[in-house]
Amino acid sequence: MQKSESGVQKHLSDNSKSLNVKAASFLEHANQMLSSFTVQLQSEVKQQLTGEFAKARQQIEEYKRQRIQLLEDHIVDVLEDIVASTLSKKLSLSDQNEFIYKALEQALKEGVFGK
């Protein structure tokens, strides 16, 4: 009876050791897979963010280009108005300079050049 108990104990001990080894192996494999998944996910997120940043930069540049064009168009319109007003009147050179300066100042106050 003692031999059979001893055999059962040995068998249980062997099973426990085997189970510990398999659990450790399983955990190591799961850890490796999780690490691999994390690296892959980081790479994909980085790639997506890089694409989104490039798209945002492109949109910003396009917006900036449109705003500059709008400002240039307004400047031309304001100068055309100033020149038309100036040419329709006979003014001395200093009066013309003062008139142009005041007209530009007024246009600036009115927000013609944008904000």
Backbone hydrogen bonds in HBPLUS format (Angstrom, degrees):
<---DONOR---> <-ACCEPTOR-->    atom                        ^
c    i                          cat <-CA-CA->   ^        H-A-AA   ^      H-
h    n   atom  resd res      DA  || num        DHA   H-A  angle D-A-AA Bond
n    s   type  num  typ     dist DA aas  dist angle  dist       angle   num
A0005-GLU N   A0001-MET O   2.91 MM   4  6.20 155.0  1.97 146.8 153.8     1
A0006-SER N   A0002-GLN O   2.82 MM   4  5.93 155.9  1.88 142.8 150.3     2
A0007-GLY N   A0003-LYS O   2.81 MM   4  5.98 146.9  1.92 140.7 150.3     3
A0008-VAL N   A0004-SER O   2.84 MM   4  6.06 152.0  1.92 143.0 150.4     4
A0009-GLN N   A0005-GLU O   2.83 MM   4  6.05 161.6  1.86 149.3 154.7     5
A0010-LYS N   A0006-SER O   2.91 MM   4  6.08 158.6  1.96 143.0 149.0     6
A0011-HIS N   A0007-GLY O   2.84 MM   4  5.98 156.7  1.89 143.3 150.5     7
A0012-LEU N   A0008-VAL O   2.77 MM   4  6.00 159.9  1.81 152.9 158.3     8
A0013-SER N   A0009-GLN O   2.82 MM   4  6.00 157.5  1.87 148.0 154.9     9
A0014-ASP N   A0010-LYS O   2.80 MM   4  6.02 159.4  1.84 149.7 155.5    10
A0015-ASN N   A0011-HIS O   2.87 MM   4  6.09 158.1  1.91 147.5 153.9    11
A0016-SER N   A0012-LEU O   2.82 MM   4  6.01 156.5  1.88 147.3 154.1    12
A0017-LYS N   A0013-SER O   2.93 MM   4  6.17 160.0  1.97 148.9 154.0    13
A0018-SER N   A0014-ASP O   2.89 MM   4  6.07 160.6  1.92 148.1 153.9    14
A0019-LEU N   A0015-ASN O   2.76 MM   4  5.94 158.8  1.80 148.8 155.2    15
A0020-ASN N   A0016-SER O   2.89 MM   4  6.11 155.8  1.94 147.3 153.7    16
A0021-VAL N   A0017-LYS O   2.95 MM   4  6.19 158.8  2.00 150.0 155.5    17
A0022-LYS N   A0018-SER O   2.90 MM   4  6.15 163.6  1.92 151.9 156.5    18
A0023-ALA N   A0019-LEU O   2.84 MM   4  5.97 157.4  1.89 148.2 154.9    19
A0024-ALA N   A0020-ASN O   2.90 MM   4  6.02 160.1  1.93 145.9 151.6    20
A0025-SER N   A0021-VAL O   2.92 MM   4  6.10 156.0  1.98 145.7 152.7    21
A0026-PHE N   A0022-LYS O   2.81 MM   4  6.00 158.0  1.86 147.5 153.9    22
A0027-LEU N   A0023-ALA O   2.84 MM   4  6.04 164.5  1.86 152.4 156.4    23
A0028-GLU N   A0024-ALA O   2.92 MM   4  6.08 155.7  1.98 145.5 152.3    24
A0029-HIS N   A0025-SER O   2.93 MM   4  6.14 159.8  1.97 148.6 154.1    25
A0030-ALA N   A0026-PHE O   2.85 MM   4  6.08 160.9  1.89 152.2 157.8    26
A0031-ASN N   A0027-LEU O   2.86 MM   4  5.99 155.5  1.91 145.4 152.3    27
A0032-GLN N   A0028-GLU O   2.96 MM   4  6.21 155.3  2.02 146.7 153.0    28
A0033-MET N   A0029-HIS O   2.96 MM   4  6.22 159.0  2.00 150.4 156.1    29
A0034-LEU N   A0030-ALA O   2.88 MM   4  6.05 157.3  1.93 148.8 155.3    30
A0035-SER N   A0031-ASN O   2.90 MM   4  6.10 156.9  1.96 146.6 153.0    31
A0036-SER N   A0032-GLN O   2.93 MM   4  6.12 160.4  1.97 147.5 153.0    32
A0037-PHE N   A0033-MET O   2.86 MM   4  6.05 159.0  1.90 147.9 153.9    33
A0038-THR N   A0034-LEU O   2.88 MM   4  6.04 156.4  1.93 147.0 153.4    34
A0039-VAL N   A0035-SER O   3.00 MM   4  6.24 162.1  2.03 151.7 155.7    35
A0040-GLN N   A0036-SER O   2.99 MM   4  6.19 161.9  2.03 149.0 154.2    36
A0041-LEU N   A0037-PHE O   2.82 MM   4  5.98 159.9  1.86 150.6 156.5    37
A0042-GLN N   A0038-THR O   2.88 MM   4  6.05 159.4  1.92 149.9 155.4    38
A0043-SER N   A0039-VAL O   3.02 MM   4  6.21 155.2  2.08 145.3 151.9    39
A0044-GLU N   A0040-GLN O   2.98 MM   4  6.28 159.1  2.02 150.5 155.8    40
A0045-VAL N   A0041-LEU O   2.92 MM   4  6.12 163.8  1.94 154.1 158.3    41
A0046-LYS N   A0042-GLN O   2.89 MM   4  6.02 160.6  1.93 147.5 153.3    42
A0047-GLN N   A0043-SER O   2.94 MM   4  6.12 156.4  2.00 146.0 152.7    43
A0048-GLN N   A0044-GLU O   2.92 MM   4  6.18 158.5  1.97 149.2 154.8    44
A0049-LEU N   A0045-VAL O   2.86 MM   4  6.07 165.0  1.88 154.0 158.2    45
A0050-THR N   A0046-LYS O   2.90 MM   4  6.04 157.8  1.95 147.8 154.1    46
A0051-GLY N   A0047-GLN O   3.06 MM   4  6.29 156.5  2.11 144.6 150.6    47
A0052-GLU N   A0048-GLN O   2.89 MM   4  6.16 157.3  1.94 150.9 157.6    48
A0053-PHE N   A0049-LEU O   2.81 MM   4  5.98 160.2  1.85 153.2 158.4    49
A0054-ALA N   A0050-THR O   2.99 MM   4  6.16 157.6  2.05 144.8 151.0    50
A0055-LYS N   A0051-GLY O   2.97 MM   4  6.18 155.5  2.03 144.9 151.8    51
A0056-ALA N   A0052-GLU O   2.85 MM   4  6.08 157.2  1.91 147.5 154.1    52
A0057-ARG N   A0053-PHE O   2.85 MM   4  6.07 160.7  1.89 151.1 156.2    53
A0058-GLN N   A0054-ALA O   2.99 MM   4  6.18 156.9  2.05 144.4 150.7    54
A0059-GLN N   A0055-LYS O   2.95 MM   4  6.23 155.9  2.01 148.2 154.7    55
A0060-ILE N   A0056-ALA O   2.88 MM   4  6.12 155.6  1.94 150.3 157.2    56
A0061-GLU N   A0057-ARG O   2.90 MM   4  6.14 161.8  1.93 151.6 156.2    57
A0062-GLU N   A0058-GLN O   2.96 MM   4  6.19 156.0  2.02 146.2 153.0    58
A0063-TYR N   A0059-GLN O   2.90 MM   4  6.11 159.4  1.94 148.1 153.7    59
A0064-LYS N   A0060-ILE O   2.83 MM   4  6.04 160.9  1.86 152.3 157.9    60
A0065-ARG N   A0061-GLU O   2.87 MM   4  6.06 157.5  1.92 146.5 152.7    61
A0066-GLN N   A0062-GLU O   2.97 MM   4  6.21 156.8  2.03 147.9 153.9    62
A0067-ARG N   A0063-TYR O   2.89 MM   4  6.16 158.9  1.94 151.9 157.8    63
A0068-ILE N   A0064-LYS O   2.92 MM   4  6.11 159.3  1.96 151.1 156.7    64
A0069-GLN N   A0065-ARG O   2.98 MM   4  6.17 157.5  2.03 144.4 150.9    65
A0070-LEU N   A0066-GLN O   2.88 MM   4  6.11 154.6  1.94 145.9 153.2    66
A0071-LEU N   A0067-ARG O   2.87 MM   4  6.13 158.3  1.91 148.8 154.4    67
A0072-GLU N   A0068-ILE O   2.84 MM   4  6.08 161.5  1.88 151.1 156.5    68
A0073-ASP N   A0069-GLN O   2.87 MM   4  6.10 153.9  1.94 147.1 154.4    69
A0074-HIS N   A0070-LEU O   2.93 MM   4  6.20 155.5  1.99 147.2 153.8    70
A0075-ILE N   A0071-LEU O   2.82 MM   4  6.06 157.5  1.87 152.9 159.5    71
A0076-VAL N   A0072-GLU O   3.00 MM   4  6.21 161.4  2.04 147.2 151.7    72
A0077-ASP N   A0073-ASP O   2.98 MM   4  6.24 159.4  2.02 146.3 152.2    73
A0078-VAL N   A0074-HIS O   2.83 MM   4  6.04 165.9  1.85 155.6 158.9    74
A0079-LEU N   A0075-ILE O   2.85 MM   4  6.03 165.7  1.87 153.0 157.4    75
A0080-GLU N   A0076-VAL O   2.84 MM   4  6.01 153.4  1.91 148.0 155.8    76
A0081-ASP N   A0077-ASP O   2.96 MM   4  6.23 156.9  2.02 148.2 154.2    77
A0082-ILE N   A0078-VAL O   2.88 MM   4  6.12 158.0  1.93 150.5 157.2    78
A0083-VAL N   A0079-LEU O   2.80 MM   4  5.95 165.6  1.82 151.4 155.4    79
A0084-ALA N   A0080-GLU O   2.87 MM   4  5.99 160.8  1.91 146.5 152.4    80
A0085-SER N   A0081-ASP O   2.89 MM   4  6.05 160.3  1.93 146.5 152.2    81
A0086-THR N   A0082-ILE O   2.77 MM   4  5.91 156.4  1.83 148.4 156.0    82
A0087-LEU N   A0083-VAL O   2.77 MM   4  5.86 164.4  1.79 153.8 157.5    83
A0088-SER N   A0084-ALA O   3.12 MM   4  6.13 140.0  2.29 137.2 146.8    84
A0089-LYS N   A0086-THR O   3.25 MM   3  5.52 157.4  2.31 105.1 111.8    85
A0096-GLN N   A0092-SER O   2.79 MM   4  6.09 152.8  1.86 153.9 162.5    86
A0097-ASN N   A0093-LEU O   2.94 MM   4  6.22 160.8  1.97 149.9 154.6    87
A0098-GLU N   A0094-SER O   2.98 MM   4  6.16 161.3  2.02 144.6 149.8    88
A0099-PHE N   A0095-ASP O   2.81 MM   4  5.95 156.8  1.87 146.2 153.2    89
A0100-ILE N   A0096-GLN O   2.88 MM   4  6.09 166.2  1.90 155.3 158.4    90
A0101-TYR N   A0097-ASN O   2.92 MM   4  6.08 163.3  1.95 150.3 155.3    91
A0102-LYS N   A0098-GLU O   2.92 MM   4  6.11 162.4  1.95 150.0 154.5    92
A0103-ALA N   A0099-PHE O   2.88 MM   4  6.09 157.7  1.93 149.5 156.3    93
A0104-LEU N   A0100-ILE O   2.90 MM   4  6.10 161.3  1.93 153.5 158.1    94
A0105-GLU N   A0101-TYR O   2.92 MM   4  6.10 155.9  1.98 146.0 153.3    95
A0106-GLN N   A0102-LYS O   2.84 MM   4  6.04 156.8  1.89 148.4 154.5    96
A0107-ALA N   A0103-ALA O   2.92 MM   4  6.13 157.0  1.97 145.5 152.1    97
A0108-LEU N   A0104-LEU O   2.94 MM   4  6.15 150.9  2.03 145.1 152.9    98
A0109-LYS N   A0105-GLU O   3.02 MM   4  6.33 154.4  2.09 146.8 153.2    99
A0110-GLU N   A0106-GLN O   2.96 MM   4  6.21 150.8  2.05 148.5 156.6   100
A0112-VAL N   A0107-ALA O   3.05 MM   5  5.42 163.9  2.08 162.6 158.9   101
A0111-GLY N   A0108-LEU O   3.14 MM   3  5.18 153.5  2.22  99.9 108.0   102
A0114-GLY N   A0111-GLY O   3.14 MM   3  5.31 166.0  2.16 111.3 114.0   103
